[in-house]
């Protein structure tokens, strides 16, 4: 199986197998990766390097359990802006980038303009964040907040 990305690069089943291994544990050694996919360490390194150069591998990171570091709640906020001008969308996006608790922000189609996922310590912390940060951003016409009760699935890629 081969997957062709919109940038013209293609990735075969061994590339995808390497990505799955790195997604599970980015500290996996080249020797271990090679043993699992049936390639030499040099071949694995060349494939990883090619995927990095193509932008398919953006960075190496860790996964943190937010609850264990005090962020007990996740809130989904949907926002409608007063204007859809490029300037308004750009300025709103920049403001969201500056809020550390904002985990994800997506410009969306439908009744709302943005889908925002926010990590907070508790409801009082969320109320503070609304007052001190989110509602101080110019251009918000309407918002709707929903607290996440339970996360059933969370993946960053469909390769998992």
RATATA-V781737 format. One record per residue. N is the residue number from 1. D_FIRST is the distance of its C-alpha to the first C-alpha in Angstrom with 2 decimals. Layout:
# RATATA-V781737
{{N;D_FIRST} {N;D_FIRST}}
This chain:
# RATATA-V781737
{{1;0.00} {2;3.78} {3;6.78} {4;10.07} {5;13.17} {6;16.49} {7;17.88} {8;15.79} {9;13.95} {10;10.23} {11;8.53} {12;5.83} {13;5.59} {14;9.18} {15;10.32} {16;9.59} {17;11.32} {18;14.08} {19;14.54} {20;14.99} {21;17.55} {22;19.33} {23;19.50} {24;21.18} {25;23.51} {26;23.53} {27;26.16} {28;23.98} {29;24.92} {30;22.75} {31;23.91} {32;22.73} {33;19.28} {34;18.98} {35;20.25} {36;17.78} {37;14.59} {38;16.23} {39;16.98} {40;20.42} {41;21.95} {42;22.13} {43;18.43} {44;17.83} {45;20.59} {46;19.33} {47;15.91} {48;17.92} {49;20.41} {50;17.96} {51;16.59} {52;20.29} {53;21.33} {54;18.77} {55;20.18} {56;17.11} {57;19.33} {58;22.64} {59;24.82} {60;25.42} {61;27.59} {62;28.93} {63;29.00} {64;32.60} {65;34.13} {66;36.28} {67;38.67} {68;39.55} {69;40.62} {70;42.73} {71;40.56} {72;41.04} {73;40.17} {74;37.44} {75;38.52} {76;36.55} {77;38.59} {78;38.17} {79;40.19} {80;41.54} {81;43.00} {82;46.14} {83;44.55} {84;41.15} {85;42.15} {86;39.88} {87;42.58} {88;42.74} {89;38.97} {90;38.80} {91;41.90} {92;40.75} {93;37.39} {94;39.29} {95;41.66} {96;38.90} {97;37.35} {98;40.76} {99;40.90} {100;39.45} {101;39.16} {102;36.74} {103;33.31} {104;31.39} {105;32.60} {106;30.77} {107;32.28} {108;31.59} {109;32.50} {110;34.96} {111;38.36} {112;37.91} {113;36.85} {114;35.48} {115;33.81} {116;34.95} {117;34.28} {118;37.19} {119;38.09} {120;41.79} {121;44.12} {122;45.80} {123;47.23} {124;50.04} {125;47.61} {126;45.69} {127;48.99} {128;49.85} {129;46.53} {130;47.13} {131;50.69} {132;50.26} {133;46.90} {134;45.03} {135;48.04} {136;49.40} {137;46.57} {138;48.12} {139;46.79} {140;45.71} {141;47.01} {142;45.65} {143;43.59} {144;42.54} {145;41.76} {146;40.20} {147;40.17} {148;37.09} {149;38.37} {150;35.30} {151;31.70} {152;29.46} {153;26.10} {154;25.36} {155;22.05} {156;21.36} {157;17.62} {158;15.38} {159;13.54} {160;16.61}}
